[in-house]
Amino acid sequence: MENLIGWWGRFDDPAVAELVRMAETGSPTLAKAVARINGARATLSSSNADAWPSLTGSGSVTRAKSNMALGNATITSLTTTRSIGQDASWEIDLFGKVRSARESSQAQLDARIDDWHDARVSLAAEVADTYVQYRACRQLARAYEQSASSYAQTENATRAAVGAGMSAASDGYLAAASTASARAAATQQNVACEELVKSLVALTGADEPTLRNIVDRAGAPDVPEPAAFRVESIPTDLVRQRPDLASSERALAAAYADIGQARANRFPSLSLSGSMTVSATNLSAPLSGWSFGPNLSVPLFDAGKRRAAVDSAQASYDAQLAAYRSAVLTAVKEVEVALVDLDGAARRSDDTHRAAEQYRHYEHATKINWRAGFDTLLTLEQARRSLTSAEIATIEQQRDRVRSWIALYKALGGGWQVTSATPLSSHAATAPAAAHALVFSQGTTP
């Protein structure tokens, strides 16, 4: 299978990988995901500690003064009391309550790690997609500016013809209006490009001058192209390895463990406890004592509170199972939509290029006829608009094709792999699966 982990570095534009690296360093989204991992790890440590005995030590020193009347005299005495004590307790996990709590905490930690992987994949895809849109936007801006320049040349020629009495005044108005409209479109396109720069600044956390040096570097391709891979089939395992699906499945495992913990709370609990104390007053011999014994707690009546807790945990599990099923269906849909978009972009490519080429010939021929007086200015304007629309469609087709590759990369989990150290649970084995199989190999794009 084609390994997609280093895919960003296989674009023909090194700016893609550079922007992704910058985003991973400066993105607050990833920092938040790391903080959630640390919180889940602390929760797991707390759950693991519950399985071990707890030991508490205490110590005190007390200084007391007492007065005693003896006849006409008062006797004052000072006493110092010192004591040291230790208390120990250990709850025996008879029915798996502590074990279920540990399993739930471990599953939640694994889910947070998967969320971090998913955040990385989503962030990288969004950065690359925004950069591709920016490069295409600049290409579209050039097309609009060239169109506006052509309209301006026509306006100058028309103004001269109107001044010489060779063209009607209406032709001059039409030429001026067309030039103004073309310039407005070019200005709006440049505004859209600037907005994309601001988006890249927010995604990467870089300062704008540094970012512009990267995205506007000399020699950059008009639209970055990735290394192609051929998609022949879609295996369910490849779709299931998406980090968001793994997170959802591990959340399902945590909900399943919560049911076990709630059920264990309905049964008796047995704990062992003991204490030892040593105390002494002034210079007297120290006194010591100790106690040790089991403690059995049996729930007799709680008006259905514990049973309700089990029902609540079961309901949470059912809701998480439904969420997992929905996530699987969404993952399959995203992969298939990306494949459909790729196929459509490939089949449109020849037609859009051919249309642009023919409209270019048509506009050139119409311009010659207009200069010779065989065609009207309106016909020339219509030919020019058709050419501009065809050139825009060609650029957008190239842009959408690359964006579809990025969408497919993201839909397949971005090269993230499930490791044997953090296996997926088996509690979602009944979830719906994709009906296809996915295989990657190096090759040309479809």
C-alpha positions, 0 to 999 in steps of 0.5 A: 500500500502507498504510505501517505505519511510523508505525502505533503513532502511529495508535492511539487511545491516545497511550500506545502510541507513547510507550511504544514510544519509551521502549523504543527509548531504554532497551532493552538488547536494542537496545543489544546489536544496535547493538554487534553492528553495530559488531563486524561493521563492524570485521570488514568494515574488516579484510577491506577492508584485506586487499586493499591493500598493507601497509607496515611501517617500522622504526628502531633506534639501537644504542650499543656499547662495545668494549675492545681490548688493545694491549700493556700498554694497553687501548683503549676505543671507542664506536660508534653504529649507526643503521638505518632500514628499510621492508618492503612486501607485497601479496597479489595476489587471483588466485582471489578469496580476498580478494574472497570474504572482503569479500563475506562480511563485508559480508553479515554486516554487512547481516545485523546491521543487519537483526537490529537492525531485527528487534529494533526491530519485535519490541520495539515489538510486545511493548511494545504487546501488553503494554500492551494486555493491561494495559489489558484486565487493568484492565477485567477487574479492574473486572468482577471487583470489581463481581461481588464487590460484587454477591455481597457485597450478596447475602450481606448480604441473605441473612444478614438473611433467615437471621436472620429465619428466612426462608431456610435456613442453607445459603443463608447459607453459599453466599452467604458462599462465593460472596463470598469466591470472587469477592473471591479472583478479583478479587485474583488479577486485580489481581496479574496487572495488577501483573505486567504493569506490571513487564513494561512496566518491564523492556521500556521501561527506565523507572522505575515511577512514570513508567510508571504515570503513562503507563499509568494516565492519565485518559481512556485507552480501556479497550482501545487500538484501532489504525487499521484496514487491510483485508487483501485478499491477501498478496504474497510480496515483502511477506512476504520483506521481514521483517527476520528473513528479510532477515537469514537471506538475507544470512547465506546470502550470507555462507555462499556467499562462505565457500565461495569463500574456502575454494576459493581457499585450494586454489589457489596464492597470489602475493604481492609483497614488498620491503624497503629498509634504510639504516644508518650507524655513527658518522660513516661514510657510510650503507649502503643496500640493497633487495630486491623480488620475487614470492613464489609459494606452491603447496599440494602436500600437506595430507592433505585439509585444504583440501578438508575446509574446502571441504566444511565451508563447503558444509555450512554453506551447506546448513544456512543454506539449510535455515534460510532455507526454514524461516524463510520457512515460519514467516513465512507461517504467522505471517501466516496465523495472524494473519489467521485470528485477526483473522477469528475475532475479528471473527466472534465480536464480535457474538455475545459482545456479544449474549451479555453483553447477554442474560445481563445481562437474565437476571441482572436478572430472576433477581434480581427473582424471588429477591427475590420468593421465586420463585427460589433463591439457587443459581439467582441465583448461577448467573445471576451467574456466567454474566453474569461469564463473558460480560462477561469473554469480551467484554473478552477478545475485544476484547483478542485482536482488538487483539493479533491486529492487533499480531501481523499488524503484526509478521508483516509486518515492522512497516513495515520496508523493504528499501533498494536500498543493501542488496539481498537476495542471489539465492542463496536464489531457490529458497526456498519462497514464500507462495502468496498476495499481500498488499495493504493499504488503509485501511478498517474491520477485517474 
